[in-house]
């Protein structure tokens, strides 16, 4: 159970990071 929760948290973190990066790119433009 702990492993699944940890994996899920990592996936969400990665997704959030990608979205933030996209916004940064737009702002730079």
Backbone as CSV, one residue per row, in Angstrom:
resi,resn,N_x,N_y,N_z,CA_x,CA_y,CA_z,C_x,C_y,C_z
1,UNK,0.837,-1.202,0.000,0.000,0.000,0.000,0.885,1.271,0.000
2,UNK,1.868,1.253,0.845,2.759,2.438,0.944,3.437,2.676,-0.419
3,UNK,3.866,1.603,-1.037,4.564,1.732,-2.335,3.640,2.409,-3.357
4,UNK,2.421,1.963,-3.412,1.477,2.538,-4.400,1.272,4.030,-4.128
5,UNK,1.098,4.366,-2.874,0.868,5.785,-2.540,2.102,6.615,-2.939
6,UNK,3.249,6.090,-2.655,4.492,6.822,-2.987,4.596,6.989,-4.516
7,UNK,4.313,5.936,-5.234,4.407,5.997,-6.712,3.410,7.035,-7.233
8,UNK,2.217,7.027,-6.674,1.176,7.955,-7.150,1.658,9.398,-6.890
9,UNK,2.246,9.603,-5.740,2.684,10.974,-5.372,3.780,11.419,-6.385
10,UNK,4.640,10.505,-6.745,5.727,10.856,-7.672,5.141,11.250,-9.033
11,UNK,4.143,10.481,-9.458,3.533,10.759,-10.772,2.904,12.162,-10.751
12,UNK,2.176,12.456,-9.716,1.509,13.770,-9.627,2.567,14.883,-9.613
13,UNK,3.625,14.641,-8.872,4.693,15.659,-8.773,5.257,15.924,-10.180
14,UNK,5.494,14.879,-10.911,6.058,15.028,-12.269,5.079,15.824,-13.138
15,UNK,3.817,15.490,-13.050,2.812,16.178,-13.878,2.792,17.671,-13.546
16,UNK,2.773,17.952,-12.250,2.722,19.365,-11.830,3.978,20.087,-12.351
17,UNK,5.097,19.419,-12.290,6.366,20.038,-12.728,6.263,20.369,-14.231
18,UNK,5.699,19.460,-14.998,5.604,19.675,-16.452,4.719,20.909,-16.718
19,UNK,3.606,20.985,-16.022,2.681,22.103,-16.240,3.398,23.426,-15.901
20,UNK,4.136,23.413,-14.822,4.824,24.649,-14.387,5.848,25.035,-15.479
21,UNK,6.508,24.063,-16.023,7.547,24.343,-17.038,6.873,24.985,-18.257
22,UNK,5.734,24.466,-18.629,5.034,24.980,-19.821,4.693,26.463,-19.571
23,UNK,4.235,26.758,-18.388,3.840,28.146,-18.078,5.100,29.039,-18.168
24,UNK,6.187,28.517,-17.650,7.422,29.313,-17.676,7.794,29.640,-19.133
25,UNK,7.658,28.680,-19.971,8.039,28.866,-21.383,7.150,29.963,-21.973
26,UNK,5.884,29.908,-21.677,4.965,30.910,-22.230,5.338,32.310,-21.727
27,UNK,5.655,32.377,-20.458,5.995,33.689,-19.869,7.263,34.232,-20.547
28,UNK,8.205,33.381,-20.779,9.466,33.813,-21.414,9.167,34.356,-22.815
29,UNK,8.223,33.703,-23.482,7.891,34.115,-24.853,7.301,35.518,-24.766
